Amino acid sequence: MDYISETFPICEQEYEELNERYGQLCEYAAWQLIKKNNATNHTDDQTDIAQELRISLLRAGSYYKRQTYIERCLELASRYAKDRFMRYMVKELVELWRNKTRHGANRQKFGPHQEKMLDKIVRAVVPRKFRPRKKAPLNIDAKFNTYCKAIAWNTQKTMGKKYTREKPLREGQVSLNQFSYLGAKMDKGL
């Protein structure tokens, strides 16, 4: 996660645009989560939850930048690779990228090592003026819109599961504002 966020950063202007487009969605999802989990005694308030959802939007932006960068690199490398060995390497990377979501993807991960290989291939075969940039601005299109909303809702769902899982731990907790006699005893030195 940190590698992707550092390599494909979201600038302040992009964050403002994400917040403008999806900020209300984050607030609504946070409100829904609070409403659904009244009985779990969770301690987060709506603002904290909304901020966590906004962080997931940043993560979605970085991941989407990486995804579009890799797809563009693979496309250009396939087009410009002339050498038989290079074509074979690009073909293998394309296949690995296509199968990244299939069963057993942990064993077939397209990670930093494969990304470095792809970068070296792109530098070797693609003319400089056609090479994609890692720091290119985020393209907020229909595909990203769907992706970003899915990430936000999945984050909300994960947070809800966490609240439900932690409910038995919080059931025995006592709040001083609920039981004023405990606070009075504490003031008297007991």
WOCORKA-V162127 format. One record per pair of residues at least 4 apart in sequence whose ideal C-beta (glycine too) atoms are under 6 Angstrom apart, sorted by sequence separation. I is the first residue (numbers start at 1). GAP is how many residues later the second one is. If there is no record, write none. Layout:
i=(I & I)
gap=(GAP & GAP)
//
This chain:
i=(4 & 10 & 18 & 19 & 44 & 73 & 77 & 101 & 110 & 122 & 126 & 140 & 144 & 10 & 37 & 44 & 81 & 100 & 126 & 185 & 81 & 176 & 176 & 81 & 99 & 122 & 100 & 34 & 78 & 77 & 97 & 96 & 31 & 30 & 33 & 30 & 30 & 74 & 27 & 26 & 29 & 93 & 26 & 26 & 22 & 18 & 86 & 77 & 81 & 73 & 77 & 80 & 80 & 10 & 73 & 76 & 10 & 10 & 8 & 5 & 8 & 4 & 8 & 73 & 72 & 4 & 69 & 69 & 65 & 61 & 64 & 64 & 60 & 60 & 56 & 56 & 53 & 56 & 53 & 3 & 42 & 33 & 40 & 14 & 8 & 37 & 7 & 25 & 29 & 33 & 40 & 41)
gap=(4 & 4 & 4 & 4 & 4 & 4 & 4 & 4 & 4 & 4 & 4 & 4 & 4 & 5 & 5 & 5 & 5 & 5 & 5 & 5 & 6 & 6 & 7 & 9 & 9 & 9 & 10 & 12 & 12 & 13 & 13 & 14 & 15 & 16 & 16 & 19 & 20 & 20 & 23 & 24 & 24 & 25 & 27 & 28 & 35 & 39 & 39 & 44 & 44 & 45 & 45 & 45 & 46 & 48 & 49 & 50 & 51 & 52 & 54 & 57 & 57 & 58 & 58 & 59 & 60 & 62 & 63 & 65 & 73 & 77 & 80 & 83 & 88 & 91 & 95 & 96 & 99 & 99 & 102 & 109 & 121 & 123 & 123 & 124 & 126 & 126 & 127 & 127 & 127 & 127 & 127 & 129)
//
